[in-house]
């Protein structure tokens, strides 16, 4: 059984008291371990583990988790081979920290809920998710209780009375706020992808993005628009926007996303489809998907400060 546990702490001392025994138990059992946390927390942990940390894989969550939709793929890549070989696995993942924007927090919460679905049928392994109670607001802390079957703070783990399981209305429910700073738009259908790519490239260059990030946004938009042509009714619209901190585009079509984990697991080499959203997740700083009876919207976002 997948042990998905929220761990509440208020300061560095409480963080160490909660996590060090968890990691040392894994070391004693010779389990494979991955710790993905913000840089400041990684420094604290490594300083206490001394040489023991050489047996643990550490990942900068500020880089990995900039787009929360990337995280499940990394957990699968790490966990699956070890579990297949019969080795125990445990991890620490902290995707939510103070200073994240409201859209980022919303996608982090959807990620935490989807973890329960992604590993529902996996062999047993443990994932501890720290939440800083002195820096995060009550709404975020309540969401941790909704998204984790187990909770831990001062004391032993206990079942969460507030746990609701995977998103009850689906991971794509809801609406996105209208983007500010709309600069251009296009209705597209077959034969117009070249025009769409040119528009996105000009939009990204005008915002001052470097060549690699321009290319990344163009590829992500092209992949999502291609999905609209193939699976979203054969046409769509793209809206280009820019605000003080971000640049992005919204792509709408008449389709319906039915796979709750779309884009969150690395596509297998033998599959010809399913790569578009996964690629967009790798290329963009944030990807948001909403799907309603009236159709889909995929928002692709890049930061202007990177």
URKANOR-V442367 format. One record per backbone hydrogen bond with DSSP energy under -1.0 kcal/mol. NH is the residue of the N-H (numbers start at 1). CO is the residue of the C=O. E is the energy in kcal/mol with one decimal. If there is no record, write none. Layout:
BEGIN
NH&CO&E ; NH&CO&E
END
This chain:
BEGIN
3&125&-2.9 ; 5&127&-2.7 ; 6&150&-2.6 ; 7&129&-2.6 ; 8&152&-2.9 ; 9&131&-2.4 ; 15&11&-2.1 ; 16&12&-2.2 ; 17&13&-2.4 ; 18&14&-1.8 ; 19&15&-2.4 ; 20&16&-2.1 ; 23&19&-2.5 ; 24&20&-2.9 ; 25&21&-2.0 ; 26&22&-1.3 ; 27&23&-2.2 ; 28&24&-2.4 ; 29&25&-1.5 ; 30&27&-1.3 ; 31&26&-2.8 ; 32&88&-2.6 ; 34&90&-1.2 ; 35&57&-3.0 ; 36&92&-3.4 ; 37&59&-1.4 ; 42&38&-2.1 ; 43&39&-2.2 ; 44&40&-1.6 ; 45&41&-2.4 ; 46&42&-2.7 ; 47&43&-1.9 ; 49&45&-1.9 ; 50&46&-1.2 ; 52&49&-2.0 ; 53&50&-1.2 ; 54&51&-1.7 ; 55&52&-1.6 ; 56&53&-1.7 ; 57&33&-2.5 ; 59&35&-2.8 ; 61&37&-2.2 ; 64&60&-2.6 ; 65&61&-2.3 ; 70&67&-2.2 ; 71&68&-1.4 ; 74&70&-1.3 ; 75&71&-2.2 ; 76&72&-2.6 ; 77&73&-2.4 ; 78&74&-1.9 ; 79&75&-3.3 ; 80&76&-2.1 ; 83&79&-2.6 ; 84&80&-2.4 ; 85&81&-1.2 ; 86&83&-1.5 ; 87&82&-2.6 ; 90&32&-2.2 ; 91&126&-2.5 ; 92&34&-2.0 ; 93&128&-2.3 ; 94&36&-2.5 ; 100&97&-1.4 ; 105&101&-2.7 ; 106&102&-2.3 ; 107&103&-2.1 ; 108&104&-2.4 ; 109&105&-2.4 ; 110&106&-1.8 ; 111&107&-2.3 ; 112&108&-2.5 ; 113&109&-1.9 ; 114&110&-2.3 ; 115&111&-1.6 ; 118&114&-2.9 ; 119&115&-1.8 ; 120&117&-1.1 ; 126&89&-1.7 ; 127&3&-3.1 ; 128&91&-2.6 ; 129&5&-3.3 ; 131&7&-2.7 ; 133&9&-2.9 ; 135&132&-1.1 ; 136&132&-2.0 ; 141&137&-2.0 ; 142&138&-2.5 ; 143&139&-1.9 ; 144&140&-1.5 ; 145&141&-1.2 ; 146&142&-1.7 ; 147&143&-2.0 ; 148&144&-1.1 ; 150&4&-1.6 ; 151&158&-2.9 ; 152&6&-2.1 ; 155&153&-1.1 ; 158&151&-2.5 ; 160&149&-2.6 ; 164&146&-2.6 ; 170&167&-1.8 ; 173&170&-1.2 ; 183&240&-2.7 ; 184&240&-1.2 ; 186&238&-2.1 ; 188&236&-3.0 ; 192&189&-1.8 ; 196&192&-2.1 ; 197&193&-2.8 ; 198&194&-2.1 ; 199&195&-2.2 ; 200&196&-2.4 ; 201&197&-2.4 ; 202&198&-2.3 ; 203&199&-2.4 ; 204&200&-2.5 ; 205&201&-2.6 ; 206&202&-2.5 ; 207&203&-1.0 ; 208&205&-1.6 ; 209&204&-1.9 ; 214&210&-2.4 ; 215&211&-2.5 ; 216&212&-2.0 ; 217&213&-2.4 ; 218&214&-2.4 ; 219&215&-2.5 ; 220&216&-2.6 ; 221&217&-2.7 ; 222&218&-2.4 ; 223&219&-2.5 ; 224&220&-2.3 ; 225&221&-2.6 ; 226&222&-2.3 ; 227&223&-1.8 ; 228&224&-1.7 ; 229&225&-2.0 ; 230&226&-2.3 ; 231&227&-3.5 ; 232&228&-1.4 ; 234&228&-1.5 ; 236&188&-2.3 ; 237&252&-2.0 ; 238&186&-2.7 ; 239&250&-2.5 ; 240&184&-2.8 ; 241&248&-2.4 ; 242&181&-1.4 ; 243&246&-2.5 ; 247&302&-2.5 ; 248&241&-2.4 ; 249&300&-1.9 ; 250&239&-2.4 ; 251&298&-2.5 ; 252&237&-2.6 ; 253&296&-1.6 ; 254&232&-2.2 ; 262&259&-1.9 ; 264&261&-2.2 ; 271&268&-1.5 ; 279&275&-2.9 ; 280&276&-2.2 ; 281&277&-2.3 ; 282&278&-1.6 ; 283&279&-1.7 ; 284&280&-1.9 ; 285&301&-1.7 ; 286&301&-1.5 ; 288&299&-2.1 ; 290&297&-2.3 ; 291&172&-2.5 ; 292&295&-2.5 ; 295&292&-2.0 ; 296&253&-1.1 ; 297&290&-2.3 ; 298&251&-2.2 ; 299&288&-3.0 ; 300&249&-2.8 ; 301&286&-2.1 ; 302&247&-2.9 ; 304&245&-2.8
END
